[in-house]
Amino acid sequence: MNRVRRPKAAKHSVSPEQALRLAGRYLMNTYRRPTLVFVRGRGCYLYDHRGRKYLDFLGGLAVNALGYSHPRLTRVIRRESARAVHFSNLFHHPYQGPLARKLTEWSGLERVFFTNSGTEAVEGALKLARLAAHKRGTEGKARILALENSFHGRTFGALSITHPAKYRDPFGPLVPGVEFVRFNDVADLEAKFDDSVCGIVIEPIQGEGGIYPVSTAFWSRARELANHYGAALIADEIQSGLGRTGRPFAYQRHTGLPDIVVIAKPLAGGLPLGAILARETFAESFSPGLHGSTFGGGPLACAVALEFLSTIEDENLLENVRQRGSQLRAELTRLAGDFDFVREVRGEGLIFGIELAVEGKPYVEGALRETLIINCTHECVLRLLPPFIVTERQIDEFMRRFRQVLNKTKRPKSLPAELSESRTAAAASR
């Protein structure tokens, strides 16, 4: 009788129950996690320790753009991990140059610096904007403008340009010289932009802020003012870039290139990798010793990133993002008409926010019970970030089960009045 061979457990693996117990005992208390353990993924699906199969419409928070265990990425990881995982940046390796070239082709910018993460890319971009101003001999040109409702990361510089008080207040005082502009308010932008500004940071689509797109009028005026005052227009494309909208970058919806772009999340298919892209006129301010990274741009991560971008091109996945995005928008719009607590559906490509008039967390929990993975941001916006490989059938599957979630979940309490008012004001400014 033939016996089925099960894969051997890793040397240091423990049972799911032990994993949860050890996490509770030894990890810092920074996440609210359900008591389940994911053990593997395939395509758009994840599997927990009980063998339950989940349809993932969050994509590892926009990281797993090719889903899980994509064969092309897996093949490169196996090959390169057997060669070298890391060389120091004191030396060249075969993949940084080709990856940098590919990113300049996608973006229209000229130079690249590799980081480990998005927040590191933001930090480097702020340094570059200030350095460029200093090197031009402009005294006192150090202010940074950012937008209300923004999210750029959790290190001190990135946190200083992140607007919501819940992220900022526990860690003050933060980096000085930052001022926030009302979202999509051109008059407020003009009032706050002057010759003391060295850079303005804009998410073309605010992700953590609730999937709010920047208007063409606002982007265009920011570009004009940055040109006039010699400041850097910095696009934070960490969540919205690299194909998420059906374009290489979300800013390509508008005319006028940014001067600096920061990217990360999907770039290396789940491995840590970010980058700063810049025009030559800003990039030339860096010289050896002024910036660096121990791990940024290692051979394994860069090789996988090249395969990620090539897969998008070879498999025409931007077209799939556009088609599936149109399908998802139509279905969500239809669903919104059937539930009076759904206020608005926003987004394009495969980045969507469903704004509710009630708290969103119970629906995230209800979705998990129905083996769907989504999340909630800004208390009331259900966020969808499915992989670029999602199929028509999987969109249909998601919508059937999501409708059940909305029907079965006990209606939570309405939003506090001040939150509703702030959401209404943000919508009115678009």
C-alpha positions in Angstrom: 0.0 0.0 0.0 1.4 3.4 -1.1 1.7 5.9 1.8 1.3 9.7 1.2 4.5 11.5 2.1 3.9 14.7 4.1 6.4 17.5 3.9 8.8 17.5 6.8 8.2 20.2 9.4 10.9 22.9 9.6 13.4 22.3 12.3 12.2 25.1 14.5 8.5 24.9 13.7 5.9 24.6 16.5 2.2 23.8 16.6 -0.2 26.6 15.8 -1.3 26.7 19.4 2.3 27.1 20.5 2.9 29.8 17.9 0.0 31.8 19.3 1.1 31.3 22.9 4.7 32.3 22.1 3.5 35.4 20.2 1.4 36.5 23.1 4.3 36.0 25.5 7.2 37.5 23.6 6.0 39.9 20.8 5.4 43.6 21.5 1.8 44.5 21.6 1.5 46.4 18.3 -1.1 44.5 16.3 -4.6 43.2 16.9 -4.7 39.8 15.3 -7.3 37.1 15.2 -6.4 33.7 16.8 -5.6 31.9 13.5 -2.3 31.0 11.9 -1.8 31.2 8.2 0.5 28.5 7.0 0.6 28.8 3.2 -0.8 30.5 0.1 -1.5 29.8 -3.5 -2.6 32.4 -6.1 -5.3 34.5 -4.5 -6.0 32.1 -1.6 -4.5 31.6 1.9 -4.8 28.5 4.1 -4.9 28.5 7.8 -3.7 25.9 10.3 -7.1 24.2 10.3 -7.0 23.8 6.5 -9.6 26.5 5.8 -9.2 28.4 2.5 -9.6 32.2 2.4 -10.0 34.4 -0.6 -7.5 37.3 -0.1 -8.8 40.7 -1.3 -6.2 42.6 0.7 -3.1 41.1 -0.9 -0.8 41.4 2.1 -1.7 45.1 2.2 -0.9 45.6 -1.5 2.3 43.6 -1.3 1.3 40.3 -2.9 0.4 41.8 -6.3 1.1 38.4 -8.0 -0.7 36.5 -5.2 1.1 33.7 -3.3 3.7 31.2 -4.5 3.8 32.6 -8.0 5.8 30.1 -10.0 8.0 32.7 -11.7 8.9 34.4 -8.4 9.4 31.1 -6.6 11.8 29.9 -9.3 13.9 33.1 -9.0 14.0 32.9 -5.2 15.2 29.3 -5.3 17.9 30.1 -7.8 19.2 33.3 -6.2 19.1 32.1 -2.6 21.5 29.3 -3.6 23.9 31.9 -5.1 23.9 34.9 -2.7 21.2 36.5 -0.6 23.3 39.6 0.3 26.4 41.6 -0.9 27.2 44.8 0.7 26.6 48.0 -1.3 30.3 48.5 -1.4 30.2 46.3 -4.5 28.1 45.8 -7.6 25.9 42.8 -8.4 24.1 41.8 -11.6 20.6 43.0 -10.7 20.6 46.6 -9.4 21.4 48.3 -12.6 18.9 46.4 -14.8 16.2 46.9 -12.1 17.0 50.6 -11.9 16.7 50.9 -15.7 13.4 49.2 -15.7 12.0 51.5 -13.0 13.1 54.6 -14.9 11.4 53.2 -18.1 8.2 52.7 -16.1 8.3 56.1 -14.3 9.9 58.6 -16.7 12.5 59.6 -14.1 16.3 59.1 -14.4 17.9 57.8 -11.2 17.1 55.2 -8.5 18.2 54.5 -4.9 17.1 51.2 -3.2 15.8 50.9 0.3 14.3 48.1 2.4 10.9 49.6 2.9 8.5 52.4 2.0 9.1 54.4 5.1 12.8 54.3 4.4 12.2 55.6 0.9 10.1 58.4 2.3 12.9 59.4 4.7 15.4 59.4 1.9 13.1 61.5 -0.3 12.8 64.1 2.4 16.6 64.2 2.9 17.0 64.6 -0.9 14.6 67.4 -1.1 16.3 69.4 1.6 19.8 68.5 0.3 18.9 69.8 -3.1 17.7 73.1 -1.7 20.8 73.5 0.4 23.1 72.7 -2.5 21.3 75.4 -4.5 22.3 77.9 -1.8 18.8 78.8 -0.9 19.0 79.8 2.8 16.0 78.8 5.0 14.4 76.6 2.3 13.5 73.7 4.5 9.7 73.5 4.9 7.8 70.4 3.8 4.2 70.5 2.8 2.0 67.4 3.1 -1.7 66.8 2.8 -4.4 66.4 5.5 -5.5 62.8 5.8 -2.1 61.5 4.6 -0.2 58.5 5.7 3.5 58.1 4.9 5.0 55.8 7.5 6.0 55.4 11.1 9.6 56.6 11.4 10.1 60.1 12.7 10.4 61.9 9.3 7.6 59.9 7.7 5.5 60.2 10.8 6.0 64.0 10.8 4.3 64.3 7.4 1.5 61.8 8.4 -1.5 63.8 9.3 -3.9 61.9 11.6 -3.3 62.7 15.3 -3.7 59.1 16.4 -0.4 58.3 14.6 1.5 61.5 15.6 0.5 62.6 19.1 1.9 59.7 21.1 5.4 60.4 19.8 5.8 64.2 19.8 7.6 66.4 19.4 8.2 65.4 15.8 10.4 66.8 13.1 9.7 70.6 12.7 9.1 72.5 9.5 6.0 70.5 8.3 2.7 72.1 7.4 -0.4 70.3 6.2 -2.6 71.5 3.2 -6.3 70.7 3.1 -6.9 67.8 0.7 -7.6 68.9 -2.9 -8.0 72.5 -1.8 -6.1 74.5 -4.4 -6.6 77.9 -2.6 -5.1 76.5 0.6 -2.2 75.0 -1.4 -1.4 78.4 -2.9 -1.6 80.1 0.5 0.9 77.8 2.1 3.4 77.4 -0.7 6.2 79.9 -0.8 9.9 80.1 -1.3 10.7 78.5 2.1 9.2 75.2 0.8 11.7 72.6 -0.3 9.2 69.8 -1.1 5.6 68.8 -1.2 4.6 65.2 -0.6 1.4 63.8 -2.3 -0.2 60.4 -2.4 -1.9 60.3 -5.8 -4.4 58.1 -4.1 -4.6 58.3 -0.3 -4.6 54.7 0.8 -4.6 54.5 4.5 -6.6 57.8 4.4 -9.6 56.0 2.8 -8.9 55.7 -1.0 -9.2 59.3 -1.9 -7.7 60.3 -5.3 -6.0 63.6 -5.7 -7.7 65.8 -8.2 -6.1 66.8 -11.5 -6.5 70.5 -10.6 -4.7 70.0 -7.3 -1.8 68.0 -8.8 -1.3 70.4 -11.7 -1.2 73.4 -9.4 1.2 71.6 -7.1 3.5 70.9 -10.1 3.3 74.6 -11.2 4.1 75.9 -7.7 7.0 73.4 -7.2 8.4 74.6 -10.5 8.0 78.3 -9.6 9.6 78.0 -6.1 12.3 75.4 -7.0 10.8 72.7 -4.7 10.5 69.0 -5.1 7.1 67.4 -6.0 7.3 64.1 -4.2 4.8 61.3 -5.2 4.2 58.6 -2.5 3.3 55.7 -4.7 4.0 53.0 -2.1 0.4 51.7 -2.2 -0.9 53.1 -5.5 2.1 52.5 -7.7 3.6 49.6 -9.8 0.4 48.7 -11.6 -2.2 49.0 -8.8 -4.4 51.4 -10.8 -3.9 49.7 -14.2 -1.1 52.2 -15.0 2.5 51.8 -14.0 2.0 54.8 -11.6 -1.1 56.5 -10.3 0.4 60.0 -11.0 0.3 59.1 -14.7 -3.4 59.9 -14.6 -2.3 63.6 -14.6 0.1 65.6 -16.7 3.3 66.7 -15.1 6.0 64.3 -13.8 6.9 64.4 -10.1 10.5 65.1 -9.2 10.8 62.3 -6.7 8.8 59.1 -6.4 8.8 56.6 -3.5 7.8 53.0 -4.0 7.9 49.7 -2.1 5.0 47.2 -1.2 4.7 44.9 -4.3 8.1 45.7 -5.8 9.8 42.4 -4.8 6.8 40.2 -4.6 6.8 40.0 -0.8 10.5 40.4 -0.1 11.5 43.7 1.6 12.4 46.2 -1.1 11.7 49.9 -1.7 13.1 52.6 -3.9 13.5 56.3 -4.4 13.2 57.4 -8.0 14.3 60.9 -9.0 14.9 63.3 -11.8 18.5 63.9 -12.5 18.3 67.5 -11.3 17.5 66.3 -7.8 19.4 63.0 -7.8 22.7 64.7 -8.6 22.6 66.3 -5.1 23.5 62.9 -3.6 27.2 62.0 -3.5 29.1 59.1 -1.9 28.7 59.2 1.9 25.5 61.3 2.0 23.0 58.5 2.1 23.2 54.7 2.2 21.5 51.4 3.2 23.0 48.2 4.5 20.4 45.8 3.1 18.7 47.9 0.4 18.8 46.5 -3.1 20.4 43.1 -2.3 20.8 40.6 -5.2 17.9 38.3 -4.1 15.4 41.1 -3.7 16.4 42.9 -6.9 16.3 39.7 -9.0 12.8 39.0 -7.7 11.7 42.6 -8.4 12.9 42.3 -12.0 10.9 39.1 -12.4 7.9 40.8 -10.9 8.0 43.7 -13.4 8.7 41.3 -16.3 5.7 39.1 -15.3 3.4 42.1 -15.3 4.6 43.0 -18.8 4.8 39.4 -20.2 1.3 38.5 -18.9 -0.3 41.9 -19.8 -1.4 42.2 -16.2 -2.1 45.9 -16.4 -4.9 45.1 -18.8 -6.2 42.5 -16.3 -6.1 45.1 -13.5 -8.2 47.5 -15.7 -10.7 44.9 -16.7 -11.2 43.3 -13.3 -11.2 46.8 -11.7 -14.1 47.8 -14.0 -15.9 44.6 -13.1 -15.4 45.2 -9.4 -16.5 48.8 -9.6 -19.7 47.9 -11.4 -20.5 45.1 -8.8 -19.7 47.3 -5.8 -21.8 50.2 -7.2 -24.7 47.8 -7.7 -24.2 46.5 -4.1 -24.1 50.0 -2.7 -27.6 50.6 -4.0 -28.9 47.7 -1.9 -27.5 48.7 1.4 -28.4 52.2 2.8 -25.3 52.3 5.1 -22.9 52.2 2.1 -22.1 55.8 1.4 -19.7 55.7 -1.5 -17.4 53.5 -3.5 -14.1 55.0 -4.5 -11.0 53.8 -6.4 -9.8 52.5 -9.7 -7.9 49.5 -11.0 -7.6 47.2 -8.0 -7.6 49.7 -5.2 -11.1 50.4 -3.8 -12.6 51.9 -0.7 -16.2 51.3 0.4 -17.2 54.1 2.8 -19.8 53.1 5.4 -22.0 55.3 7.6 -21.3 52.8 10.4 -18.2 51.3 11.9 -16.4 49.0 9.5 -14.6 46.6 11.9 -17.6 44.2 12.4 -17.7 43.7 8.7 -14.0 42.9 8.5 -14.6 40.3 11.3 -17.7 39.0 9.5 -15.7 38.7 6.3 -13.0 36.6 8.0 -15.7 34.3 9.4 -16.9 33.9 5.7 -13.2 33.2 4.8 -12.7 36.6 3.0 -9.8 38.9 3.8 -10.3 42.6 3.7 -9.6 45.4 6.2 -10.9 48.7 7.4 -9.2 52.1 7.5 -10.3 55.4 8.9 -12.8 53.6 11.1 -15.4 53.3 8.3 -13.8 52.5 4.9 -13.5 48.9 3.9 -10.4 48.6 1.7 -9.9 46.1 -1.1 -6.5 45.5 -2.7 -6.7 42.1 -4.5 -3.8 40.7 -6.5 -3.3 41.7 -10.1 -3.9 38.0 -11.1 -7.4 38.0 -9.8 -9.9 36.4 -12.2 -13.4 37.3 -13.3 -14.7 34.2 -11.5 -12.9 35.2 -8.3 -14.5 38.7 -8.4 -17.9 37.0 -8.7 -17.0 34.7 -5.8 -15.9 37.6 -3.7 -19.1 39.6 -4.4 -21.4 36.7 -3.6 -19.7 36.2 -0.2 -19.3 39.9 0.6 -23.0 40.5 0.1 -23.7 37.7 2.6 -21.3 39.4 5.0 -23.2 42.7 4.7 -26.5 40.8 5.1 -25.5 38.6 8.1 -23.5 41.1 10.2 -25.4 42.8 12.9 -25.6 46.5 12.0 -23.0 48.3 14.1 -23.4 51.7 15.7 -23.3 54.8 13.6 -20.1 56.8 13.4 -19.4 59.6 15.9 -20.7 62.9 14.6 -17.3 64.5 14.4 -16.0 61.6 12.2 -19.0 61.8 9.9 -18.5 65.6 9.6 -14.8 65.2 8.7 -15.6 62.6 6.1 -18.2 64.8 4.6 -15.8 67.7 4.5 -13.1 65.6 2.8 -15.6 64.4 0.2 -16.7 68.0 -0.5 -13.2 69.1 -1.1 -12.7 66.6 -4.0 
